[in-house]
């Protein structure tokens, strides 16, 4: 009759050694490290896609606004002392009269406040823009307004509507509602890399399409063809 192995030996044959556990943990750590960049890129891409959707809806709202306001795509008020005889609906007005509230006819509080967040719908905030100043992430083009480009206009300094930008992404700590490229504002308040160095930022065009860009001469031309070509009216 053969002797049986000690019970303790049989138990050890089914256990993992410390080295084996450490190897498994190491493999899991390596896999997580490999997956993290891909997950981060996926989140960045998702935010960029949502931002593009927001801008398209902004474009649709601007077209609806234009139909009810004499063709003006960019909300402005008459002011003979300003370039083009118009002034933007931005920081010079109470938050309830600025373009996010006016364009979207956003529900205002029963008691008027000085907080822009009370008059900005979520659609004007990019998901990649954390707590933007003024509760909005997008600025409208002042050059389009001062050159009186309305629905049906073709005065784009030789460009087509599909080449002219109507809305851009601003830097987080800027309160601006309009971009005036001839004053150099775009160098300070336009966020050129909201969605990364390779994606750049998203831009809404006059024909309603949204396209990402990185900085370059072509982008400046699309932002303000009038100043770039030395024609028309400048916003300054």
C-alpha positions as CSV (number, residue, x, y, z in Angstrom):
1,X,0.0,0.0,0.0
2,X,1.6,3.2,-1.2
3,X,2.0,6.1,1.2
4,X,-0.2,9.1,0.5
5,X,1.4,12.6,0.0
6,X,1.0,14.9,3.0
7,X,-2.2,16.9,2.9
8,X,-0.2,20.2,3.1
9,X,1.7,19.2,-0.1
10,X,-1.5,18.6,-2.0
11,X,-2.8,22.0,-0.9
12,X,0.3,23.9,-2.0
13,X,0.1,22.3,-5.5
14,X,-3.1,24.3,-6.2
15,X,-1.9,27.7,-4.8
16,X,-0.3,30.6,-6.7
17,X,3.1,31.7,-5.7
18,X,3.9,35.3,-4.8
19,X,6.0,35.6,-8.0
20,X,3.1,34.4,-10.2
21,X,0.7,36.9,-8.6
22,X,3.2,39.7,-9.1
23,X,3.6,38.7,-12.8
24,X,-0.1,38.8,-13.3
25,X,-0.4,42.2,-11.6
26,X,2.5,43.5,-13.8
27,X,0.8,42.3,-17.0
28,X,-2.5,43.9,-15.9
29,X,-0.6,47.2,-15.2
30,X,1.0,47.1,-18.6
31,X,-2.3,46.5,-20.3
32,X,-3.9,49.4,-18.4
33,X,-1.0,51.6,-19.4
34,X,-1.4,50.7,-23.1
35,X,-5.2,51.3,-22.9
36,X,-5.2,54.6,-21.1
37,X,-3.9,56.8,-24.1
38,X,-6.6,55.1,-26.3
39,X,-9.3,55.9,-23.8
40,X,-8.1,59.4,-23.4
41,X,-8.1,59.9,-27.2
42,X,-11.6,58.5,-27.3
43,X,-12.9,60.9,-24.7
44,X,-11.2,63.8,-26.6
45,X,-12.8,62.7,-29.9
46,X,-16.2,62.3,-28.2
47,X,-16.1,65.9,-26.8
48,X,-15.0,67.3,-30.2
49,X,-17.9,65.5,-31.9
50,X,-20.4,66.9,-29.3
51,X,-18.8,70.4,-29.8
52,X,-19.4,70.1,-33.6
53,X,-23.0,69.1,-32.9
54,X,-23.4,72.2,-30.7
55,X,-22.0,74.5,-33.4
56,X,-24.3,73.0,-36.1
57,X,-27.3,73.7,-33.8
58,X,-25.9,77.2,-33.3
59,X,-25.8,77.7,-37.0
60,X,-29.4,76.5,-37.4
61,X,-30.5,78.9,-34.6
62,X,-28.7,81.8,-36.3
63,X,-30.5,81.1,-39.6
64,X,-33.8,81.1,-37.7
65,X,-32.8,84.3,-36.1
66,X,-32.0,85.8,-39.4
67,X,-35.4,84.9,-40.9
68,X,-37.0,86.9,-38.1
69,X,-34.6,89.8,-38.1
70,X,-34.2,91.2,-41.6
71,X,-31.7,88.6,-42.7
72,X,-29.1,89.5,-40.1
73,X,-27.1,86.3,-39.3
74,X,-25.0,88.0,-36.6
75,X,-27.1,89.6,-33.9
76,X,-26.3,93.4,-33.7
77,X,-27.9,96.7,-32.7
78,X,-27.7,99.9,-34.7
79,X,-24.9,102.3,-33.6
80,X,-23.8,105.0,-36.1
81,X,-20.6,105.4,-34.1
82,X,-19.4,101.9,-34.6
83,X,-17.8,100.3,-37.8
84,X,-20.5,99.4,-40.2
85,X,-23.0,101.2,-38.1
86,X,-23.6,98.2,-35.9
87,X,-22.6,97.1,-32.4
88,X,-22.6,93.6,-31.0
89,X,-25.0,92.2,-28.5
90,X,-22.3,91.3,-26.0
91,X,-20.7,92.6,-22.8
92,X,-22.1,96.2,-23.3
93,X,-25.6,94.8,-22.7
94,X,-27.1,93.0,-19.7
95,X,-26.8,89.2,-19.9
96,X,-30.5,88.9,-20.7
97,X,-29.9,91.0,-23.9
98,X,-26.8,89.3,-25.2
99,X,-26.9,87.1,-28.2
100,X,-27.1,83.6,-26.5
101,X,-30.3,84.6,-24.8
102,X,-31.7,86.5,-27.8
103,X,-30.8,83.9,-30.5
104,X,-32.1,80.9,-28.5
105,X,-34.9,82.8,-26.8
106,X,-33.7,81.1,-23.7
107,X,-36.0,81.1,-20.7
108,X,-34.9,83.8,-18.3
109,X,-35.4,83.9,-14.5
110,X,-38.4,85.6,-13.1
111,X,-36.1,88.1,-11.5
112,X,-33.4,89.4,-13.8
113,X,-29.8,88.7,-12.7
114,X,-26.3,89.7,-13.7
115,X,-25.2,86.0,-14.1
116,X,-24.6,85.1,-17.8
117,X,-25.2,81.5,-16.9
118,X,-28.8,82.2,-16.3
119,X,-29.2,83.3,-19.9
120,X,-27.0,80.8,-21.8
121,X,-28.4,77.4,-23.0
122,X,-26.1,74.4,-22.6
123,X,-25.7,74.3,-26.3
124,X,-23.3,77.3,-26.3
125,X,-20.9,75.5,-24.0
126,X,-18.3,73.1,-25.5
127,X,-18.0,69.9,-23.4
128,X,-14.2,70.3,-23.5
129,X,-14.5,73.8,-22.0
130,X,-14.5,73.6,-18.2
131,X,-16.5,76.4,-16.6
132,X,-16.0,79.0,-19.4
133,X,-16.2,82.6,-18.4
134,X,-19.6,84.0,-19.3
135,X,-21.0,80.5,-19.5
136,X,-20.4,80.3,-23.3
137,X,-17.6,78.7,-25.4
138,X,-18.4,80.2,-28.8
139,X,-17.9,83.7,-30.3
140,X,-19.6,85.1,-33.4
141,X,-17.8,86.8,-36.3
142,X,-17.8,90.6,-36.1
143,X,-16.4,91.0,-39.7
144,X,-19.5,89.4,-41.1
145,X,-21.7,91.8,-39.2
146,X,-19.8,95.0,-40.1
147,X,-19.8,94.0,-43.7
148,X,-23.6,93.6,-43.5
149,X,-23.5,90.0,-44.7
150,X,-27.0,88.7,-44.4
151,X,-29.0,85.7,-45.7
152,X,-28.4,85.5,-49.4
153,X,-25.3,87.7,-49.3
154,X,-22.4,87.0,-51.6
155,X,-20.1,89.8,-50.5
156,X,-17.4,87.5,-49.0
157,X,-14.3,89.2,-50.6
158,X,-14.3,86.6,-53.4
159,X,-14.9,83.6,-51.1
160,X,-18.0,81.4,-51.0
161,X,-20.3,80.9,-48.0
162,X,-18.6,77.5,-47.4
163,X,-15.3,79.3,-46.9
164,X,-16.2,81.9,-44.4
165,X,-16.3,81.2,-40.6
166,X,-19.2,82.5,-38.6
167,X,-18.4,81.2,-35.2
168,X,-15.2,80.1,-33.3
169,X,-14.2,78.6,-30.0
170,X,-12.9,81.2,-27.4
171,X,-10.4,80.7,-24.7
172,X,-12.0,79.7,-21.4
173,X,-11.2,82.9,-19.4
174,X,-12.4,85.3,-22.1
175,X,-15.8,87.0,-21.7
176,X,-16.0,88.0,-25.4
177,X,-19.0,87.3,-27.5
178,X,-17.5,88.4,-30.8
179,X,-14.2,88.0,-32.5
180,X,-12.6,91.0,-34.3
181,X,-9.6,89.6,-36.1
182,X,-8.4,92.9,-37.5
183,X,-7.7,94.1,-33.9
184,X,-5.6,91.0,-33.3
185,X,-8.2,89.5,-31.0
186,X,-7.9,86.1,-32.5
187,X,-4.4,85.8,-31.2
188,X,-5.6,86.2,-27.6
189,X,-9.2,85.0,-27.4
190,X,-9.6,82.3,-30.0
191,X,-8.7,78.9,-28.7
192,X,-6.8,77.3,-31.5
193,X,-6.2,74.0,-29.8
194,X,-9.4,73.3,-27.8
195,X,-9.4,69.6,-28.9
196,X,-5.6,69.0,-29.0
197,X,-2.6,69.9,-31.1
198,X,-3.6,67.7,-34.0
199,X,-7.4,68.4,-34.0
200,X,-7.2,72.1,-33.3
201,X,-10.6,73.6,-32.8
202,X,-14.0,73.5,-34.4
203,X,-15.4,76.3,-36.6
204,X,-18.9,77.0,-37.9
205,X,-19.1,78.2,-41.5
206,X,-21.7,80.4,-43.1
207,X,-23.2,77.5,-45.1
208,X,-23.8,75.6,-41.8
209,X,-21.1,73.0,-41.9
210,X,-18.6,72.6,-39.1
211,X,-14.9,71.8,-39.6
212,X,-11.9,71.4,-37.3
213,X,-8.8,73.4,-38.1
214,X,-5.3,74.1,-36.8
215,X,-3.8,77.6,-37.2
216,X,-2.5,78.7,-40.6
217,X,-2.8,81.3,-43.3
218,X,-5.9,79.6,-44.7
219,X,-7.7,79.8,-41.4
220,X,-7.0,83.5,-41.0
221,X,-8.5,84.1,-44.5
222,X,-11.6,82.1,-43.5
223,X,-11.9,84.1,-40.3
224,X,-11.8,87.5,-42.0
225,X,-11.4,87.6,-45.8
226,X,-12.1,91.3,-45.9
227,X,-9.2,92.4,-43.7
228,X,-6.9,89.8,-45.1
229,X,-7.5,91.0,-48.6
230,X,-7.7,94.7,-47.7
231,X,-11.3,95.2,-48.8
232,X,-14.6,95.9,-47.2
233,X,-15.1,97.2,-43.7
234,X,-12.9,96.3,-40.8
235,X,-14.4,95.7,-37.3
236,X,-11.9,98.1,-35.7
